[in-house]
Amino acid sequence: MTDTPILHVDMDAFYASVALRERPDLVGEPVVVGGSGRGVVLAANYVARRYGIRSALPMTRVRRLCPHVTVLEPDYDTFTSVSASVMETFREVTPVVEAMSLDEAFLDVRGSLRRLGQPAEIAERLRSTIHDEQGITCSVGVAASVSVAKLASRRAKPDGVIVVPPARVTSFLHPLDVGELYGVGEKTQALLHRFGLLTVGDVAHTPLDTLQRAVGVHLGRHLHDLAWGTDRAELNPTSGPHEPERSMGADETFGRDTDDRDVIVRELLRLSARVGGRMRAAGVAGRTVTLKVRFADFTTITRSRTLPEATDVTVEIHRAVTRLYDALGLQRARLRLVGVRVEGLVARASVQRQLVLGEPEHGWAEADRAVDLATRRFGSAAVRPASLV
């Protein structure tokens, strides 16, 4: 359905799900992530939620609700790393990504339909990729506007997809309590309830001028639009929830775990080409190249190398990550996933490459740009390294 180009992708119990990757023995048990003692809950898995445990609940209250709950300390470095990888997955689908936090984002996929299929197909592809690469699940809402997509993803939890085409918006929205509308908090909900507006349908069928007199001109207009699902459909692309993009990367999960160096190095080349192409398209280069490897048991390690000069050249990125891989000495370790990331990005125009005596006038950088031109015109399979054919 090309009339539903907005996706809202929300990780399921993100912090708890990431923490449980390292503790498979706790799957199926009530688990919360947060500070011990007088701390509060950062996240609770779905088993813990059955006991009434929610985010921001004091830990003393958690212990009373569920004495046998397991409390895990938050690992913010891992959370940030997983979030960055998920956001990279989104940007491989579409450059129009509006990140709302570490674990959720809106995507506009109308420019990806010819390449990837209908929005519902893209949603399923994202769920599969994130599960395979990160070992966590997500839920996706698909709609024509931001607020409806957000509500749909909430209804799809956990680990589901709900598509709300324009013809179904009113039947989807109007039975809901007004408090479920995107952005409506407890105070606004209580205010609307005082006026006898209990459901979204009540708000939708209240004359706009009456609604504005009751709650104010701007809020009245906003609530009216939300109630009819006619709020914004254009996204504000971001590189993250609060800061500019400082790195680019890509991960890939193998079809089966492997310890074959040739297979791994080939995949690193494919990822290096993907990352380098994105950097060149964005006009940036970076000095720090990072390798990520994930073993069959989901244990993940990263290694980084800082180059003498910032680069966007595929061969140089690949050379760096291959050296990092070889330095790990993993000849008999079976890998589930590998990833390549370039960090410390700066504008490519600001990089002055040191000339080398005897270096040819045209080299790998020019070859990359020629490949970029060919792939933009004829598709990604038009030109590729011989080892990837």
C-alpha positions in Angstrom: 0.0 0.0 0.0 1.9 3.0 -1.2 -0.5 5.3 0.6 1.1 4.3 4.0 4.7 5.4 3.6 5.4 6.2 7.3 6.8 3.5 9.5 7.3 3.8 13.2 9.8 1.2 14.4 10.0 0.6 18.2 12.3 -1.9 19.9 10.5 -4.2 22.3 11.6 -3.6 25.9 14.9 -2.4 24.4 17.2 -2.2 27.4 15.9 -5.4 29.0 16.1 -7.3 25.6 19.7 -6.2 25.1 20.7 -7.1 28.6 19.1 -10.6 28.2 21.2 -11.4 25.2 24.1 -12.0 27.6 21.9 -13.9 30.1 19.9 -16.5 28.1 19.4 -18.4 31.3 17.0 -15.6 32.4 14.7 -15.7 29.3 11.2 -16.4 30.5 12.0 -15.0 34.0 11.0 -11.5 35.3 13.9 -9.2 34.7 14.3 -5.4 35.1 17.2 -3.2 34.1 18.0 -0.4 36.5 19.8 0.8 39.6 19.7 -1.4 42.7 18.8 -0.2 46.2 17.0 3.1 45.9 17.2 3.2 42.1 14.3 3.0 39.6 13.5 0.8 36.7 15.0 1.7 33.4 13.2 -1.1 31.6 11.3 -4.3 32.3 10.9 -7.3 30.2 7.3 -8.5 29.3 7.3 -11.2 32.0 8.1 -8.6 34.7 5.3 -6.3 33.3 2.7 -9.0 34.1 3.5 -8.2 37.8 2.7 -4.5 37.2 6.3 -3.4 36.9 6.9 -0.5 34.6 9.7 2.0 33.8 10.5 4.6 36.4 9.0 2.4 39.2 11.1 2.6 42.4 13.1 -0.6 43.0 11.7 -1.0 46.5 8.2 -1.2 44.9 9.5 -3.7 42.3 10.6 -6.0 45.1 7.2 -5.9 46.7 5.4 -6.6 43.4 7.7 -9.5 42.4 10.2 -10.7 45.1 11.9 -13.1 42.7 12.7 -10.5 40.0 16.2 -10.3 38.7 17.8 -6.8 38.5 20.5 -6.2 35.9 22.8 -3.2 35.9 22.5 -1.0 32.8 25.3 -1.2 30.3 25.0 2.1 28.5 27.9 1.5 26.1 26.2 -1.7 24.8 22.8 0.1 24.6 24.4 2.9 22.5 26.3 0.5 20.3 23.2 -1.6 19.5 21.1 1.5 18.9 23.7 2.8 16.5 23.6 -0.5 14.6 19.8 -0.4 14.5 19.8 3.2 13.1 22.3 2.1 10.4 19.8 -0.6 9.4 17.1 2.0 9.1 19.3 4.2 6.9 20.1 1.3 4.6 16.4 1.2 3.9 15.8 5.0 3.6 17.8 8.2 4.3 14.6 9.8 5.7 14.9 8.7 9.3 13.7 10.7 12.3 15.2 9.2 15.4 13.2 9.8 18.5 15.4 8.0 21.1 17.9 5.2 21.2 15.1 2.6 20.6 12.6 4.2 18.2 12.4 6.1 14.9 10.1 7.1 12.1 11.0 6.2 8.6 9.6 7.6 5.3 10.0 4.7 2.8 8.2 6.2 -0.2 11.6 6.5 -2.0 12.4 2.8 -1.3 9.3 1.2 -2.7 10.6 0.3 -6.1 13.7 -1.2 -4.6 12.3 -3.0 -1.6 8.6 -3.5 -2.1 5.5 -2.3 -0.3 5.7 -0.7 3.2 4.4 -3.8 4.9 7.2 -5.9 3.2 9.8 -3.3 4.3 8.5 -3.5 7.9 8.9 -7.3 7.9 12.3 -7.0 6.4 13.4 -4.6 9.1 12.0 -6.9 11.9 13.9 -9.9 10.4 17.2 -8.0 10.0 17.2 -6.5 13.5 16.3 -9.9 15.0 19.1 -11.7 13.0 21.8 -9.0 13.6 21.0 -7.8 17.1 19.1 -10.7 18.7 16.2 -8.4 19.8 12.7 -7.8 18.4 10.9 -4.7 17.3 7.3 -3.7 16.5 6.3 -1.6 13.5 3.4 0.6 12.8 2.7 1.5 9.1 0.4 4.4 8.2 0.0 7.7 6.3 0.9 9.9 9.3 3.2 10.0 12.2 0.7 9.7 15.0 -1.2 6.8 13.5 2.0 4.9 12.8 3.1 5.5 16.4 -0.2 4.1 17.7 -0.1 1.2 15.3 3.4 0.1 16.5 2.1 0.3 20.1 -0.8 -2.0 19.2 1.6 -4.3 17.4 3.7 -5.1 20.5 5.5 -7.3 21.0 7.2 -8.3 17.8 4.5 -7.5 15.3 3.4 -5.3 12.4 0.1 -3.4 12.0 -0.8 -1.5 8.9 -3.4 1.2 9.1 -4.4 2.4 5.6 -6.3 5.7 5.2 -9.6 3.9 4.8 -9.3 2.3 8.2 -8.0 5.3 10.2 -11.3 6.3 11.8 -12.3 2.7 12.7 -8.8 2.3 14.2 -8.6 5.6 16.1 -12.1 6.5 17.2 -12.8 3.7 19.7 -9.6 4.5 21.6 -9.4 6.5 24.9 -8.2 10.1 24.2 -5.2 9.4 26.4 -3.8 7.0 23.8 -3.4 9.8 21.2 0.3 10.4 20.5 1.6 13.2 22.7 -1.5 13.5 25.0 -0.4 13.2 28.6 -2.3 12.7 31.8 -3.2 16.4 32.3 -4.7 16.8 28.8 -6.5 13.4 29.1 -8.0 14.6 32.5 -9.0 17.9 30.9 -10.8 16.2 28.0 -12.5 13.7 30.3 -13.9 16.7 32.4 -15.5 18.0 29.2 -17.1 14.5 28.6 -14.7 13.7 25.7 -13.7 10.2 26.6 -12.8 8.6 23.2 -10.9 9.8 20.2 -14.2 9.7 18.3 -15.7 12.1 20.8 -12.9 14.6 20.0 -13.2 14.0 16.3 -16.9 14.8 16.2 -16.7 17.9 18.5 -16.9 21.1 16.3 -13.4 22.6 16.0 -14.4 26.0 17.4 -16.0 24.3 20.4 -12.9 22.2 21.0 -10.7 25.3 20.7 -12.8 27.2 23.2 -12.5 24.3 25.7 -8.7 23.7 25.4 -7.2 26.5 23.5 -6.7 27.4 19.9 -3.4 25.6 19.2 -4.1 22.5 21.3 -7.7 22.2 19.9 -6.4 22.2 16.3 -3.7 19.7 17.2 -6.2 17.3 18.9 -8.6 17.6 16.0 -5.9 16.7 13.5 -4.8 13.7 15.7 -8.3 12.5 16.1 -8.7 12.3 12.3 -5.2 11.0 11.6 -4.3 14.1 9.6 -1.3 15.2 11.5 2.1 15.6 9.9 3.2 13.1 7.2 6.6 14.7 6.5 9.6 13.7 8.7 12.5 15.8 9.9 15.5 13.5 9.1 18.0 13.2 12.0 21.2 11.3 12.5 20.3 10.5 16.1 17.9 11.7 18.8 20.1 14.7 19.8 23.3 15.0 17.9 24.8 15.0 14.4 25.9 11.8 12.8 29.5 11.1 13.8 29.9 7.6 12.4 28.6 5.3 9.6 28.6 1.6 9.6 27.0 -1.7 8.5 26.5 -5.1 10.0 25.8 -8.5 8.3 24.6 -11.8 9.9 25.9 -14.9 8.1 23.5 -17.4 6.9 25.3 -19.9 9.2 28.0 -19.4 11.7 31.4 -19.5 10.1 35.1 -19.6 10.9 36.2 -19.5 7.2 38.6 -16.5 6.9 38.0 -16.2 3.2 34.2 -15.9 3.7 34.7 -13.4 6.6 37.2 -11.2 4.7 34.9 -11.2 1.7 32.0 -10.0 3.8 34.2 -7.3 5.4 34.9 -6.1 1.8 31.2 -6.0 1.0 30.5 -4.0 4.2 33.5 -1.7 3.6 32.1 -0.9 0.1 28.7 -0.2 1.5 30.0 2.1 4.3 32.4 3.8 1.9 29.6 4.4 -0.6 27.4 6.0 2.0 30.3 8.2 3.2 31.1 9.4 -0.3 27.4 10.2 -0.9 27.3 12.2 2.3 30.6 14.0 1.5 32.4 12.8 4.7 35.5 10.9 5.6 36.8 9.4 8.9 40.0 8.3 10.6 38.8 5.6 13.0 37.8 2.3 11.6 36.1 -0.2 13.9 35.5 -3.9 13.4 32.6 -5.7 15.2 32.4 -9.4 15.5 29.7 -11.4 17.2 30.2 -15.0 18.2 27.7 -17.8 18.0 26.7 -17.3 21.7 26.0 -13.6 20.9 29.1 -12.4 22.7 30.2 -9.3 20.9 33.6 -7.5 20.7 34.9 -4.5 18.8 38.3 -3.4 17.9 39.3 0.0 16.4 42.3 1.4 14.5 42.9 5.1 13.9 44.4 5.8 10.4 47.0 8.5 9.7 44.5 10.4 7.5 40.7 10.5 7.2 39.4 8.3 4.4 36.3 7.4 2.4 38.2 4.9 0.2 36.8 1.3 0.2 40.2 -0.4 -0.1 41.7 1.5 2.8 38.7 0.8 5.1 38.8 -2.9 4.1 42.5 -3.1 4.7 42.1 -1.7 8.2 39.3 -4.0 9.3 41.0 -7.0 7.8 44.1 -6.3 9.9 42.0 -5.9 13.0 40.3 -9.2 12.3 43.6 -11.0 11.7 45.0 -9.5 14.9 42.2 -11.2 16.9 43.5 -14.6 16.0 40.1 -16.2 15.6 41.1 -19.0 13.3 38.7 -21.5 15.0 36.1 -19.2 16.4 32.8 -19.4 14.6 31.2 -16.0 13.9 27.5 -15.1 13.7 28.0 -11.5 12.5 30.6 -9.0 11.4 30.3 -5.2 11.2 32.4 -2.3 9.9 32.1 1.3 11.2 34.0 4.5 10.4 34.0 7.1 13.2 35.1 10.7 13.7 33.5 11.8 10.5 34.5 15.2 9.0 33.6 17.0 5.8 35.5 15.3 2.9 36.3 18.8 1.5 38.3 19.6 4.7 40.6 16.6 4.3 44.0 17.2 2.7 45.6 13.9 1.6 49.4 13.8 1.9 50.9 13.3 -1.6 53.2 10.3 -2.0 56.2 10.4 -4.3 55.6 8.1 -7.3 51.9 7.6 -6.5 49.8 7.4 -9.7 47.7 10.4 -10.6 44.5 8.4 -10.4 44.0 5.7 -7.8 41.4 3.9 -5.6 39.6 7.1 -4.7 38.9 7.8 -8.3 37.9 4.2 -8.9 35.4 4.4 -6.1 33.8 7.5 -7.5 33.5 5.9 -10.9 31.9 2.8 -9.3 29.5 5.2 -7.4 28.4 6.8 -10.7 27.8 3.4 -12.4 25.8 2.0 -9.4 23.7 5.1 -9.2 22.8 4.7 -12.9 22.6 1.0 -13.3 22.1 -0.4 -9.8 24.3 -1.8 -7.0 25.1 -5.0 -9.0 26.5 -3.1 -12.0 30.1 -2.9 -10.7 31.7 -4.8 -7.7 35.0 -6.3 -6.7 35.8 -9.5 -8.5 35.8 -11.4 -5.2 32.2 -10.5 -4.6 30.9 -11.7 -8.0 
